[in-house]
Amino acid sequence: MNCVICGSNDWTNVDEYRFKPSGMSICNTCSFVSYPVKWKTEEEIKEHYRTDYRNPPTSGYLYSGQRKLHFHNVFLKPLFDEWKKEGRIEPEVGEIGAAYGMVLAWVRDMYPGAKVSGTELTTSYRKNAFHEFGIELTEDFDYSKKYDLIITYKVAEHQLDIDKMLLKYKECLKPNGVMYISVPCWFNQMYNFGMGGFDLEYYYSTDHINVWTRKLFESLLKKVGLEIIKEDHVIYDSTYLVKSCDPKELTKDDFENVDDIKDKMKRIKEAFMACYENRHDDAIKIYPNYPQAHIARVEYIRKQAFGEGWDWIKENIINKMFRECSESAELYVSATDLAMRAKQFEDAIKYAEMGLKAKPNNPVSLGQLINIMREIALRSETKEKKAHYFGQARQISRHLKEVSLQNARESVDFIYLFNSHLPIPEEKKHN
């Protein structure tokens, strides 16, 4: 297996940095990590994803899919606004790894004239895409078309020879077409992609054939001739909008230092073990960009922290978390919770709003805002202020009901609860 970044075939096994030997290896030229012994042919991978990779979708997939649609909407809004200005109402949109078609259906809802198509290997997902959305997905991408937008969202890390695949997709872009691509990147933040917390074996899942740093992934884009025109590294890992450009030959400056990556892998394992043993300060010292260690530390020292006071908490816990894990949206939830416990509602609102900016329409942050408004209302001394804040809580509850199917039932409970706290205006009583 040749390295997709530098093309060499010089690998060293690095299973020592995990618990279960899996053939994890590092390229000695550029530091790209993969499983060259495990994955050898595209057909092997296809068969794995057809049946073994995941079960048929459940309501949980619907809920997570809806949350991702909020991320897509924020990231792609400038592109869609540009399309509207141009009068582009029938865009050609193709998606690689379309799951059961939720994103393509969303695009079609916005653009009824859109021509949408996509690929998906998992058989049960293809069937759901057809019966749920009327979208007929295929195993192979249609290279005969020219696309305004190609979407590959959390797929590239699963593809063998991704450098060759990106070149093929690029050739299918219209002259002003773009590719929307999102991937996990390793060795920066200790975070499990797609789930909360951190588990070492999940982090190095063998389903991820391509394990790259952000620098190496961007070098891959440079190599195949895809220019970054927009990027975000908070909403959901590393997400890019790219357009076609001339390929560039990579140099050593485009690679990572092998010893540096090995050192990070060593420290990641040590930090994980320290956190597992409740040595949270040690874990953070070993690997500062470890959100779960910071969150666990909060719970471990909470009694001491509240004894020190709110200013101490802000400087020694919250600001420390934000400095060391600047791209972690989860820490805003933790900070909001701390501020609420300390009855520091102004700061709690600020942190919750920061969390919503990082994760648009995050139900957890919206739920926190509802509780903040309710607590302020209960503490308000005048009827007018009580009504104002109960009204704010009700408004956020209504918004939560609209943006999260998963939280619809509790949102209705909240709405009815806050209705019962709000007075009927005098003029309405006499009508």
C-alpha positions in Angstrom: 0.0 0.0 0.0 1.5 3.3 -1.1 1.0 6.3 1.1 -1.7 8.6 -0.3 0.2 11.7 0.8 3.8 11.2 -0.4 3.5 8.0 -2.4 6.2 6.0 -0.6 5.8 2.5 0.7 8.0 2.7 3.8 6.0 1.9 7.0 6.7 1.3 10.6 4.3 -0.5 12.9 3.0 1.8 15.8 0.7 -0.6 17.6 2.6 0.2 20.8 0.6 3.4 21.1 -2.7 1.5 21.4 -3.9 -1.5 23.3 -5.1 -3.9 20.6 -2.6 -4.8 17.9 -4.3 -3.8 14.6 -1.5 -3.3 12.1 -1.5 0.5 12.7 1.6 1.9 10.9 3.2 5.3 10.2 4.7 6.4 6.9 8.4 7.1 7.5 8.4 9.8 4.9 5.5 12.1 5.8 4.0 10.7 9.1 0.7 9.6 7.6 -0.9 6.8 9.6 -2.8 3.9 8.1 -3.4 0.1 8.2 -1.5 -1.2 5.2 -1.6 -4.8 6.4 -5.4 -4.8 7.0 -6.8 -3.1 4.0 -5.4 -4.2 0.6 -8.2 -4.0 -2.0 -11.2 -1.7 -2.7 -13.5 -4.8 -3.0 -12.6 -5.9 0.6 -13.6 -2.5 1.9 -16.8 -2.4 -0.1 -17.9 -5.8 1.2 -17.2 -4.6 4.8 -19.3 -1.5 4.3 -22.2 -3.3 2.5 -23.1 -5.4 5.5 -20.7 -5.3 8.5 -20.1 -1.6 9.1 -23.4 -0.6 10.6 -27.0 -1.8 11.3 -30.1 -0.3 9.6 -30.8 3.3 10.6 -32.8 4.0 13.7 -34.4 7.1 15.2 -31.0 8.0 16.6 -29.6 8.4 13.1 -32.6 10.7 12.3 -31.7 12.9 15.4 -28.0 13.1 14.6 -28.7 13.7 11.0 -31.0 16.6 11.8 -28.2 18.1 14.0 -25.8 17.8 11.1 -28.3 19.6 8.8 -28.0 22.6 11.1 -24.2 22.5 10.6 -24.5 22.1 6.8 -27.0 25.1 6.7 -24.6 27.4 8.5 -21.5 26.4 6.6 -23.1 26.3 3.1 -25.4 29.3 3.5 -23.0 31.8 1.7 -22.8 29.3 -1.2 -26.5 28.9 -1.4 -27.0 32.7 -1.1 -24.6 33.1 -4.1 -26.6 30.5 -6.1 -29.8 32.5 -5.4 -28.2 35.7 -6.6 -27.1 33.9 -9.8 -30.6 32.5 -10.3 -29.3 28.9 -10.1 -32.4 26.9 -9.2 -31.6 23.5 -10.7 -28.1 22.7 -9.3 -26.5 19.3 -10.0 -25.5 17.9 -6.5 -23.8 14.6 -5.9 -22.9 13.1 -2.6 -20.4 10.3 -1.8 -21.4 8.2 1.2 -25.0 9.6 1.3 -26.1 7.4 4.2 -29.9 7.2 3.7 -30.3 10.4 1.7 -31.1 12.9 4.4 -28.7 15.6 3.1 -29.7 15.2 -0.5 -33.4 15.4 0.5 -32.6 18.6 2.4 -30.9 20.1 -0.7 -33.9 19.1 -2.8 -36.3 20.7 -0.4 -34.4 24.0 -0.8 -34.1 23.6 -4.5 -37.1 21.6 -5.9 -35.5 21.6 -9.3 -32.2 20.3 -8.0 -30.8 17.1 -9.7 -29.6 15.0 -6.7 -27.7 11.7 -6.8 -25.4 9.9 -4.5 -23.5 6.8 -3.5 -23.8 4.5 -0.5 -22.4 1.1 0.1 -24.6 0.0 3.1 -27.5 -1.9 1.5 -30.0 -1.1 4.3 -29.3 2.6 3.9 -29.8 2.6 0.2 -33.2 1.0 0.7 -34.2 3.6 3.3 -33.1 6.4 1.0 -35.4 5.1 -1.7 -38.4 4.3 0.5 -38.1 7.4 2.8 -37.0 10.1 0.3 -37.5 8.6 -3.2 -33.7 8.9 -3.8 -32.1 6.0 -5.6 -28.5 5.7 -4.4 -25.9 3.6 -6.2 -22.6 2.0 -5.1 -20.6 3.8 -7.7 -20.3 7.5 -8.3 -21.7 8.8 -11.7 -18.6 10.2 -13.3 -20.5 11.1 -16.5 -22.1 14.2 -14.9 -20.8 17.6 -14.1 -21.7 18.9 -10.7 -22.3 22.3 -9.1 -21.6 20.7 -5.7 -20.0 17.4 -4.6 -20.5 16.5 -1.0 -18.2 14.0 0.8 -18.9 14.4 4.5 -16.9 12.1 6.9 -16.2 9.7 4.0 -12.7 10.4 2.8 -11.1 8.8 5.9 -12.7 5.5 4.9 -11.6 5.4 1.3 -8.6 3.5 -0.1 -6.5 5.5 -2.6 -8.3 8.7 -1.6 -5.8 10.8 -3.6 -6.9 9.1 -6.8 -10.6 9.3 -5.8 -10.3 13.1 -5.1 -8.8 13.6 -8.5 -11.7 11.8 -10.2 -14.3 13.8 -8.2 -12.5 17.0 -9.1 -12.8 16.2 -12.8 -16.6 16.1 -12.4 -16.9 19.6 -11.1 -18.3 22.3 -13.3 -16.0 25.3 -14.0 -17.5 27.1 -11.0 -18.4 23.9 -9.0 -17.2 23.2 -5.5 -16.6 20.3 -3.2 -17.8 20.2 0.4 -15.6 17.9 2.3 -15.4 17.2 6.0 -12.9 14.8 7.7 -11.6 14.0 11.2 -8.0 15.0 11.8 -5.8 13.4 14.4 -3.0 14.4 16.8 -4.4 17.8 17.7 -7.4 17.4 20.0 -8.0 14.2 22.0 -11.6 13.7 21.0 -13.7 10.9 19.6 -15.1 11.8 16.3 -18.9 11.3 16.3 -19.3 10.6 20.0 -18.5 12.3 23.3 -15.5 11.7 25.5 -12.4 9.9 24.5 -11.6 6.2 24.0 -8.1 5.2 22.7 -9.3 2.3 20.6 -12.2 4.2 19.1 -9.8 7.0 18.3 -7.7 4.6 16.2 -10.6 2.7 14.7 -9.5 0.5 11.9 -12.6 1.7 9.9 -10.5 4.9 9.4 -8.1 3.8 6.7 -6.7 7.3 6.5 -5.4 8.9 9.7 -4.0 12.3 9.0 -3.2 15.5 10.7 -4.8 18.7 9.5 -1.5 19.7 7.8 -1.3 16.4 6.0 -4.9 16.5 4.8 -4.4 20.0 3.5 -1.3 18.8 1.8 -3.4 16.1 0.1 -5.8 18.8 -1.2 -2.8 20.7 -2.5 -1.4 17.5 -4.2 -4.6 16.8 -6.1 -5.3 20.4 -7.0 -8.1 21.5 -4.6 -7.9 25.0 -3.3 -9.5 25.8 0.1 -11.9 28.7 -0.1 -13.6 28.2 3.3 -12.9 26.1 6.4 -14.1 25.5 9.9 -12.5 23.3 12.6 -15.1 23.6 15.4 -18.6 22.8 14.2 -17.8 19.2 13.3 -14.1 18.4 13.0 -12.3 19.8 9.9 -14.7 21.0 7.2 -13.7 22.6 3.9 -15.2 24.1 0.8 -12.7 23.7 -2.1 -12.5 24.5 -5.8 -10.4 23.1 -8.6 -6.9 24.5 -9.1 -3.6 23.2 -10.5 -2.0 20.3 -8.5 1.1 21.1 -6.6 4.2 18.9 -6.1 4.7 18.3 -2.3 7.9 19.0 -0.5 9.2 18.1 2.9 7.6 21.3 4.2 4.2 19.7 3.5 4.9 16.7 5.7 4.9 16.1 9.4 8.0 15.1 11.4 7.8 11.4 12.2 9.3 11.7 15.7 6.9 14.5 16.5 3.9 12.4 15.6 5.2 9.4 17.5 5.7 11.6 20.5 2.1 12.8 20.3 0.9 9.2 20.0 2.9 8.3 23.1 1.5 11.2 25.1 -2.1 10.5 23.9 -1.9 7.0 25.3 -0.3 8.2 28.6 -2.9 11.0 29.0 -5.7 8.6 28.4 -4.4 6.2 31.1 -3.9 9.1 33.5 -7.5 10.3 33.0 -8.8 6.7 33.3 -7.1 6.6 36.7 -8.6 9.9 37.7 -5.3 11.7 37.5 -6.8 14.6 35.6 -4.2 17.2 36.3 -1.5 14.8 35.0 -3.6 14.0 31.9 -3.9 17.7 31.1 -0.2 18.3 31.8 0.7 15.4 29.4 -1.7 16.5 26.7 -3.4 19.9 27.3 -5.8 19.7 24.4 -7.9 16.9 26.0 -11.4 18.2 26.5 -12.7 15.1 28.4 -9.9 15.4 31.0 -10.8 19.0 31.6 -14.5 18.1 32.0 -13.7 15.2 34.3 -11.4 17.5 36.3 -14.3 19.9 36.9 -16.4 17.1 38.5 -13.5 15.9 40.5 -12.6 19.2 42.1 -16.0 20.8 42.0 -16.4 21.1 45.8 -13.0 22.7 46.2 -13.6 25.0 43.2 -16.9 26.4 44.5 -15.1 27.0 47.9 -12.6 29.2 46.1 -15.3 31.4 44.4 -16.4 32.3 41.0 -13.4 34.4 40.0 -11.1 31.4 40.8 -13.3 29.1 38.8 -13.3 31.4 35.7 -9.5 31.8 35.8 -8.4 28.3 36.8 -11.0 26.1 35.2 -13.0 27.9 32.5 -10.3 30.1 30.9 -7.8 27.3 31.2 -10.2 25.0 29.3 -10.8 27.6 26.6 -7.0 28.3 26.2 -6.0 24.7 25.9 -8.9 23.3 23.9 -9.8 26.3 21.7 -11.7 24.2 19.1 -13.9 22.2 21.5 -17.5 23.1 21.5 -18.2 20.6 24.4 -16.4 22.9 26.9 -18.9 25.6 26.4 -21.5 23.3 27.8 -19.3 22.6 30.8 -18.7 26.3 31.4 -22.4 27.1 31.1 -23.1 24.4 33.7 -20.5 25.8 36.1 -21.9 29.3 35.7 -25.5 28.1 36.3 -24.4 26.2 39.5 -22.7 29.4 40.7 -25.9 31.4 40.0 -23.8 33.5 37.6 -26.5 33.8 35.0 -25.1 36.6 32.9 -21.9 34.5 32.3 -24.0 31.4 31.8 -26.0 33.1 29.0 -22.7 34.2 27.4 -21.2 30.7 27.5 -24.4 29.1 26.2 -24.5 31.5 23.3 -20.8 30.8 22.5 -21.7 27.1 22.5 -24.6 27.7 20.0 -22.2 29.6 17.8 -19.8 26.7 17.8 -22.6 24.1 17.4 -25.6 25.7 15.7 -28.9 24.8 17.3 -27.2 22.4 19.8 -30.1 21.0 21.9 -28.0 20.8 25.0 -27.1 24.5 24.8 -30.7 25.5 24.0 -31.9 23.4 27.0 -29.4 25.2 29.2 -30.7 28.6 28.0 -34.2 27.5 28.8 -33.2 26.6 32.4 -31.2 29.9 32.8 -34.2 31.9 31.8 -36.5 29.9 34.1 -34.1 30.4 37.1 -33.9 34.2 36.4 -37.7 34.4 36.2 -38.1 32.6 39.5 -35.7 35.0 41.1 -37.2 38.1 39.6 -38.8 40.5 42.1 -41.4 42.1 39.8 -44.2 40.5 37.8 -43.0 42.3 34.7 -39.5 40.7 34.9 -41.0 37.3 35.7 -43.2 37.5 32.7 -40.3 38.7 30.5 -38.0 35.8 31.4 -40.7 33.1 31.4 -41.6 34.5 27.9 -37.9 34.2 26.9 -37.8 30.6 28.2 -41.0 29.8 26.2 -39.6 31.3 23.0 -36.4 29.2 23.3 -38.5 26.1 24.0 -40.5 26.8 20.8 -37.3 27.1 18.9 -36.0 23.9 20.4 -39.2 22.1 19.3 -38.7 23.3 15.7 -35.0 22.3 15.4 -34.8 19.1 17.3 -37.1 16.1 16.8 -35.4 14.4 19.7 -36.4 17.1 22.1 -39.9 17.8 20.8 -41.8 16.2 23.6 -39.9 17.9 26.4 -40.1 21.2 24.5 -43.9 20.9 24.5 -43.8 20.2 28.3 -41.7 23.4 28.7 -44.0 25.5 26.6 -47.1 24.5 28.5 -45.2 25.0 31.8 -44.2 28.5 30.9 -47.6 29.3 29.5 -49.0 28.6 33.0 -46.7 31.2 34.5 -47.6 34.0 32.0 -50.5 36.3 32.7 -53.3 36.9 30.2 -53.1 40.6 29.1 -55.9 42.7 30.6 -57.2 43.7 27.2 -57.7 40.1 26.2 -59.7 39.3 29.4 -62.5 41.6 28.3 -62.8 40.3 24.7 
